[in-house]
Amino acid sequence: MSSVSAAGGRRIGPMVLAVILVIIAILAIVAGVIYLTKTSESLPSYLPGRRHGNTGHDTLRAVGSFVVAAIALIGAGIAMRTGRKSTVPRA
């Protein structure tokens, strides 16, 4: 459907989607590591989950972040796979 393609025979749309999903995955991994290493009281202000008086780590939020990262990486892989130019001619 799209006639816009990169030099290697790939369409640009799925490639852009894959890059965006990889960036989301990296950010989710960073957030997960922060949730595991910082206590709930000392979380940065840009991350939700700050609770006054809580000295524990937010393991559930960390696991959620890692799940989001895994889903984003799977989505990026699917986008890259579907972005390949087909070798079968269409009728």
Secondary structure, 3 states (H helix, E strand, C coil): CCCCECCCCCEHHHHHHHHHHHHHHHHHHHHHHHHHHCCHHHCCCCCCCCCCCCCCCCHHHHHHHHHHHHHHHHHHHHHHHHCCCCCCCCC
